Amino acid sequence: MKKRFGVSIEESLAKTLEVLSNQTGVNRSRLIEEAIKGYLEDHSHLLVPHDCKGILVAHCPGTGQLTEVTEEYRDIIVAWLHAHLNDECMEAFFVEGASTKIRGLYSEILRKGCRGRYIPVGNIPS
């Protein structure tokens, strides 16, 4: 069963969605449904307290935003990759520990003005 509802998005996103839909032959509703599924899978994993592991990727405009954050969360950061691309930082944190702590790291990355994406490894507890 499907549920219909209205959503407002920026015009540039709507245009990109339309182009992608036309080029892939997949309707917009299906593309949006897949995007929401992926987002919810990644983020629902952080809602249920449990021990988990995954990769948290961050892209920061500018440099040095995450130095303090990295120190604060080093108990769950197993490994860390850092690279400069032009005047921007790319970070990959390999994390393991309490999902609540990983969620805290993710939130701090966003608060610092960076884009972030958490990719869990393993199953989401029920």
Phi and psi restraints in degrees (value plus and minus 20) as a CYANA .aco file:
   2 LYS   PHI    -128.5   -88.5
   2 LYS   PSI     128.8   168.8
   3 LYS   PHI    -135.4   -95.4
   3 LYS   PSI     108.1   148.1
   4 ARG   PHI    -119.9   -79.9
   4 ARG   PSI     114.7   154.7
   5 PHE   PHI    -175.8  -135.8
   5 PHE   PSI     140.4   180.4
   6 GLY   PHI    -111.8   -71.8
   6 GLY   PSI     124.7   164.7
   7 VAL   PHI    -156.0  -116.0
   7 VAL   PSI     118.3   158.3
   8 SER   PHI    -127.7   -87.7
   8 SER   PSI     109.4   149.4
   9 ILE   PHI    -152.6  -112.6
   9 ILE   PSI     141.8   181.8
  10 GLU   PHI     -79.5   -39.5
  10 GLU   PSI     126.2   166.2
  11 GLU   PHI     -78.1   -38.1
  11 GLU   PSI     -58.9   -18.9
  12 SER   PHI     -84.6   -44.6
  12 SER   PSI     -56.8   -16.8
  13 LEU   PHI     -86.8   -46.8
  13 LEU   PSI     -60.5   -20.5
  14 ALA   PHI     -82.6   -42.6
  14 ALA   PSI     -60.6   -20.6
  15 LYS   PHI     -85.9   -45.9
  15 LYS   PSI     -63.4   -23.4
  16 THR   PHI     -83.4   -43.4
  16 THR   PSI     -61.2   -21.2
  17 LEU   PHI     -81.0   -41.0
  17 LEU   PSI     -62.6   -22.6
  18 GLU   PHI     -82.9   -42.9
  18 GLU   PSI     -64.4   -24.4
  19 VAL   PHI     -82.2   -42.2
  19 VAL   PSI     -66.9   -26.9
  20 LEU   PHI     -80.9   -40.9
  20 LEU   PSI     -62.0   -22.0
  21 SER   PHI     -80.6   -40.6
  21 SER   PSI     -66.1   -26.1
  22 ASN   PHI     -85.1   -45.1
  22 ASN   PSI     -62.2   -22.2
  23 GLN   PHI     -95.0   -55.0
  23 GLN   PSI     -48.2    -8.2
  24 THR   PHI    -115.9   -75.9
  24 THR   PSI     -36.2     3.8
  25 GLY   PHI      54.7    94.7
  25 GLY   PSI      -1.5    38.5
  26 VAL   PHI    -130.0   -90.0
  26 VAL   PSI     110.9   150.9
  27 ASN   PHI     -88.2   -48.2
  27 ASN   PSI     138.5   178.5
  28 ARG   PHI     -78.3   -38.3
  28 ARG   PSI     -61.3   -21.3
  29 SER   PHI     -79.2   -39.2
  29 SER   PSI     -62.5   -22.5
  30 ARG   PHI     -85.2   -45.2
  30 ARG   PSI     -62.7   -22.7
  31 LEU   PHI     -81.8   -41.8
  31 LEU   PSI     -64.9   -24.9
  32 ILE   PHI     -85.8   -45.8
  32 ILE   PSI     -61.0   -21.0
  33 GLU   PHI     -79.9   -39.9
  33 GLU   PSI     -64.2   -24.2
  34 GLU   PHI     -84.9   -44.9
  34 GLU   PSI     -59.6   -19.6
  35 ALA   PHI     -84.3   -44.3
  35 ALA   PSI     -63.2   -23.2
  36 ILE   PHI     -85.6   -45.6
  36 ILE   PSI     -61.9   -21.9
  37 LYS   PHI     -77.3   -37.3
  37 LYS   PSI     -67.9   -27.9
  38 GLY   PHI     -81.9   -41.9
  38 GLY   PSI     -63.7   -23.7
  39 TYR   PHI     -83.0   -43.0
  39 TYR   PSI     -66.3   -26.3
  40 LEU   PHI     -86.6   -46.6
  40 LEU   PSI     -57.3   -17.3
  41 GLU   PHI     -81.7   -41.7
  41 GLU   PSI     -64.6   -24.6
  42 ASP   PHI     -86.9   -46.9
  42 ASP   PSI     -61.8   -21.8
  43 HIS   PHI    -109.2   -69.2
  43 HIS   PSI     -50.7   -10.7
  44 SER   PHI     -82.2   -42.2
  44 SER   PSI     -49.6    -9.6
  45 HIS   PHI     -78.5   -38.5
  45 HIS   PSI     -49.7    -9.7
  46 LEU   PHI    -109.1   -69.1
  46 LEU   PSI     -24.5    15.5
  47 LEU   PHI    -106.6   -66.6
  47 LEU   PSI     -47.9    -7.9
  48 VAL   PHI    -118.4   -78.4
  48 VAL   PSI      94.0   134.0
  49 PRO   PHI     -79.3   -39.3
  49 PRO   PSI     106.7   146.7
  50 HIS   PHI    -191.2  -151.2
  50 HIS   PSI     149.2   189.2
  51 ASP   PHI    -106.7   -66.7
  51 ASP   PSI     114.7   154.7
  52 CYS   PHI    -170.5  -130.5
  52 CYS   PSI     157.4   197.4
  53 LYS   PHI    -164.8  -124.8
  53 LYS   PSI     137.0   177.0
  54 GLY   PHI     157.8   197.8
  54 GLY   PSI    -187.5  -147.5
  55 ILE   PHI    -142.8  -102.8
  55 ILE   PSI     108.8   148.8
  56 LEU   PHI    -132.6   -92.6
  56 LEU   PSI      97.5   137.5
  57 VAL   PHI    -124.9   -84.9
  57 VAL   PSI     114.9   154.9
  58 ALA   PHI    -150.7  -110.7
  58 ALA   PSI     123.4   163.4
  59 HIS   PHI    -147.2  -107.2
  59 HIS   PSI      97.4   137.4
  60 CYS   PHI    -136.8   -96.8
  60 CYS   PSI     108.6   148.6
  61 PRO   PHI     -95.0   -55.0
  61 PRO   PSI      93.6   133.6
  62 GLY   PHI      83.4   123.4
  62 GLY   PSI    -195.2  -155.2
  63 THR   PHI    -147.5  -107.5
  63 THR   PSI     134.2   174.2
  64 GLY   PHI      64.5   104.5
  64 GLY   PSI     -18.7    21.3
  65 GLN   PHI     -85.0   -45.0
  65 GLN   PSI     -49.8    -9.8
  66 LEU   PHI    -124.5   -84.5
  66 LEU   PSI     -11.9    28.1
  67 THR   PHI     -78.9   -38.9
  67 THR   PSI     -71.1   -31.1
  68 GLU   PHI     -85.5   -45.5
  68 GLU   PSI     -59.4   -19.4
  69 VAL   PHI     -82.5   -42.5
  69 VAL   PSI     -62.8   -22.8
  70 THR   PHI     -79.7   -39.7
  70 THR   PSI     -62.3   -22.3
  71 GLU   PHI     -84.7   -44.7
  71 GLU   PSI     -62.7   -22.7
  72 GLU   PHI     -83.5   -43.5
  72 GLU   PSI     -51.7   -11.7
  73 TYR   PHI    -130.7   -90.7
  73 TYR   PSI      -0.3    39.7
  74 ARG   PHI     -86.1   -46.1
  74 ARG   PSI     -36.5     3.5
  75 ASP   PHI     -90.1   -50.1
  75 ASP   PSI     -40.5    -0.5
  76 ILE   PHI    -130.6   -90.6
  76 ILE   PSI     -28.9    11.1
  77 ILE   PHI    -106.9   -66.9
  77 ILE   PSI      90.1   130.1
  78 VAL   PHI    -100.6   -60.6
  78 VAL   PSI     -59.3   -19.3
  79 ALA   PHI    -171.5  -131.5
  79 ALA   PSI     138.6   178.6
  80 TRP   PHI    -168.3  -128.3
  80 TRP   PSI     111.4   151.4
  81 LEU   PHI    -134.6   -94.6
  81 LEU   PSI     118.4   158.4
  82 HIS   PHI    -156.5  -116.5
  82 HIS   PSI     114.0   154.0
  83 ALA   PHI    -164.8  -124.8
  83 ALA   PSI     128.6   168.6
  84 HIS   PHI    -123.5   -83.5
  84 HIS   PSI     109.4   149.4
  85 LEU   PHI    -143.0  -103.0
  85 LEU   PSI      87.5   127.5
  86 ASN   PHI      39.6    79.6
  86 ASN   PSI    -143.7  -103.7
  87 ASP   PHI    -125.4   -85.4
  87 ASP   PSI      11.3    51.3
  88 GLU   PHI    -145.6  -105.6
  88 GLU   PSI     134.8   174.8
  89 CYS   PHI    -128.2   -88.2
  89 CYS   PSI     119.2   159.2
  90 MET   PHI    -137.0   -97.0
  90 MET   PSI     110.0   150.0
  91 GLU   PHI    -149.4  -109.4
  91 GLU   PSI     122.9   162.9
  92 ALA   PHI    -150.3  -110.3
  92 ALA   PSI      96.5   136.5
  93 PHE   PHI    -125.6   -85.6
  93 PHE   PSI     101.8   141.8
  94 PHE   PHI    -113.4   -73.4
  94 PHE   PSI      94.9   134.9
  95 VAL   PHI    -139.2   -99.2
  95 VAL   PSI     131.4   171.4
  96 GLU   PHI    -172.5  -132.5
  96 GLU   PSI     110.5   150.5
  97 GLY   PHI     132.3   172.3
  97 GLY   PSI    -177.2  -137.2
  98 ALA   PHI     -85.7   -45.7
  98 ALA   PSI     113.5   153.5
  99 SER   PHI     -80.2   -40.2
  99 SER   PSI     -51.6   -11.6
 100 THR   PHI     -85.3   -45.3
 100 THR   PSI     -56.7   -16.7
 101 LYS   PHI     -91.7   -51.7
 101 LYS   PSI     -59.9   -19.9
 102 ILE   PHI     -83.6   -43.6
 102 ILE   PSI     -60.5   -20.5
 103 ARG   PHI     -81.5   -41.5
 103 ARG   PSI     -58.6   -18.6
 104 GLY   PHI     -82.2   -42.2
 104 GLY   PSI     -63.4   -23.4
 105 LEU   PHI     -81.5   -41.5
 105 LEU   PSI     -65.7   -25.7
 106 TYR   PHI     -78.6   -38.6
 106 TYR   PSI     -65.4   -25.4
 107 SER   PHI     -83.3   -43.3
 107 SER   PSI     -60.8   -20.8
 108 GLU   PHI     -83.6   -43.6
 108 GLU   PSI     -59.3   -19.3
 109 ILE   PHI     -80.0   -40.0
 109 ILE   PSI     -64.6   -24.6
 110 LEU   PHI     -87.2   -47.2
 110 LEU   PSI     -60.4   -20.4
 111 ARG   PHI     -82.2   -42.2
 111 ARG   PSI     -48.1    -8.1
 112 LYS   PHI    -100.1   -60.1
 112 LYS   PSI     -17.9    22.1
 113 GLY   PHI      68.2   108.2
 113 GLY   PSI      -6.4    33.6
 114 CYS   PHI    -117.2   -77.2
 114 CYS   PSI     139.5   179.5
 115 ARG   PHI    -110.6   -70.6
 115 ARG   PSI     125.2   165.2
 116 GLY   PHI    -161.1  -121.1
 116 GLY   PSI     136.1   176.1
 117 ARG   PHI    -167.9  -127.9
 117 ARG   PSI     105.0   145.0
 118 TYR   PHI    -121.5   -81.5
 118 TYR   PSI     109.2   149.2
 119 ILE   PHI    -137.6   -97.6
 119 ILE   PSI      83.5   123.5
 120 PRO   PHI     -92.9   -52.9
 120 PRO   PSI     130.7   170.7
 121 VAL   PHI    -136.9   -96.9
 121 VAL   PSI     102.9   142.9
 122 GLY   PHI      88.7   128.7
 122 GLY   PSI    -197.4  -157.4
 123 ASN   PHI    -106.8   -66.8
 123 ASN   PSI     131.1   171.1
 124 ILE   PHI    -103.7   -63.7
 124 ILE   PSI     108.2   148.2
 125 PRO   PHI     -86.1   -46.1
 125 PRO   PSI     128.4   168.4
